[in-house]
Amino acid sequence: MTEHTPIPEEIMHKATALMEDRFTNTDREQPVLATLFELGVAHVAQDLLEHPELYKEKAQLPMPKEKFAPVDPLSLLRSEVKLPSLPQVFIEMRQVINDPSSSASDLAKVISRDTALSAFLLRMVNSAFYSFPAQIDTISRAVAVIGTQQLSTLALGTSVMDMFKGLPADIIDLGLFWRHSFACGIIASQLSKTFKQGTPEKCFVAGLLHDIGRPVLMMALPDRAIAATAISRNKKALMFKAEHVVTGFNHAELGGMLLRKWNLPFSLVTAVLNHHSPAKAAKSPESLYVYFANIIAKTMGIGGSGDFFIRNVNNERWEKHGLTPDKLRQLDAELGPILDDAFSILKNMAA
């Protein structure tokens, strides 16, 4: 990352207090969680110094007084509530990829018709995410270098990012939401590369989409989404548990169902579905790395989906998968330039 200036003591105190609040539900004596806390304080302190506006006071939300009857998430997806549809450009890409008579140049033509998507993909393939030695200046070359499946997976990630405009910022700030989601995707892909398991592009997109159920819930059941946010903030409860209280399901389940409705790859569906279920997440690399990446991104204080509290994860579960304190410090050091590049791309998309 950029060179850091010394952090004033008052900011360090504020960062430590924020992290103590975020780690309310954890046992910080465990070596891995102690390491994540230490790294998190450093990140949040730097962020407070450079971007104090991101830490403005959240609106006070009263605790809900009524009891909510459970909702069937499947009926919600079939209802007349206007939920997002899979972007047209991705539908066209999938048709090309599934057509045995099509070529890489056919895929490049579909992508090139969408100038914003083309710009995003070229920035990604020329960023520290790949670190290719030579500049890639056309979509055709990008397809040739990283492959049709990988490029279409990356394209899916960005093509869903314009779906949720207009949601109330005091409940879910979409700028912070996508910043957290982007960070989760980058960290998951880096874990895939580090441990040489899974597909980095799939890990990135699974991380990017892991919380998609949050804005979907906000669109479909705004009163209940606000009630869940109130419970989480007032009780310092994990968001997915608060959502279950007011709906009978959570954003991970809703997001997984939406991706299944879109007929997306099973690895993406399960990664989104299981990102709060460690035992199930351990069954595939994409799911496992999104599960860990979500926690790591939250400890770093990067963006936010409205859910800031860290869950307690036994030290053994981290270390069993190679995520020792030393490995986490190494990962943290490696992530700097990759995240800087990624957030630069994200900023250009929002401009």
FENZI-V709337 format. One record per backbone hydrogen bond with DSSP energy under -1.0 kcal/mol. CO is the residue of the C=O (numbers start at 0). NH is the residue of the N-H. If there is no record, write none. Layout:
BEGIN
<<CO,NH> <CO,NH>>
END
This chain:
BEGIN
<<7,11> <8,12> <9,13> <10,14> <11,15> <12,16> <13,17> <14,18> <15,19> <16,20> <17,21> <18,22> <20,23> <21,309> <22,25> <26,29> <29,33> <30,34> <31,35> <32,36> <33,37> <34,38> <35,39> <36,40> <37,41> <38,42> <39,43> <40,44> <41,45> <42,46> <43,47> <44,48> <45,49> <46,50> <50,53> <51,54> <71,75> <72,76> <73,77> <80,82> <86,90> <87,91> <88,92> <89,93> <90,94> <91,95> <92,96> <93,97> <98,101> <102,106> <103,107> <104,108> <105,109> <106,110> <107,111> <110,113> <113,117> <114,118> <115,119> <116,120> <117,121> <118,122> <119,123> <120,124> <121,125> <123,126> <126,129> <126,130> <137,141> <138,142> <139,143> <140,144> <141,145> <142,146> <146,150> <147,151> <148,152> <149,153> <150,154> <151,155> <152,156> <153,157> <154,158> <157,160> <159,162> <163,166> <167,170> <167,171> <172,176> <173,177> <174,178> <175,179> <175,303> <176,180> <177,181> <178,182> <179,183> <180,184> <181,185> <182,186> <183,187> <184,188> <185,189> <186,190> <187,191> <188,192> <189,193> <190,194> <191,196> <198,202> <199,203> <200,204> <201,205> <202,206> <203,207> <204,208> <208,211> <210,213> <211,215> <212,216> <213,217> <214,218> <215,219> <216,220> <220,224> <221,225> <222,226> <223,227> <224,228> <225,229> <226,230> <227,231> <228,232> <229,233> <230,234> <231,235> <237,241> <238,242> <239,243> <240,244> <241,245> <242,246> <243,247> <246,70> <249,253> <250,254> <251,255> <252,256> <253,257> <254,258> <255,259> <256,260> <257,261> <258,263> <259,262> <264,268> <265,269> <266,270> <267,271> <268,272> <269,273> <273,276> <276,280> <277,281> <279,282> <280,283> <283,287> <284,288> <285,289> <286,290> <287,291> <288,292> <289,293> <290,294> <291,295> <292,296> <293,297> <294,298> <295,299> <296,301> <313,317> <314,318> <315,319> <317,322> <318,321> <321,323> <323,327> <324,328> <325,329> <326,330> <327,331> <328,332> <329,333> <330,334> <334,338> <335,339> <336,340> <337,341> <338,342> <339,343> <340,344> <341,345> <342,346> <343,347> <344,348> <345,349> <346,350>>
END
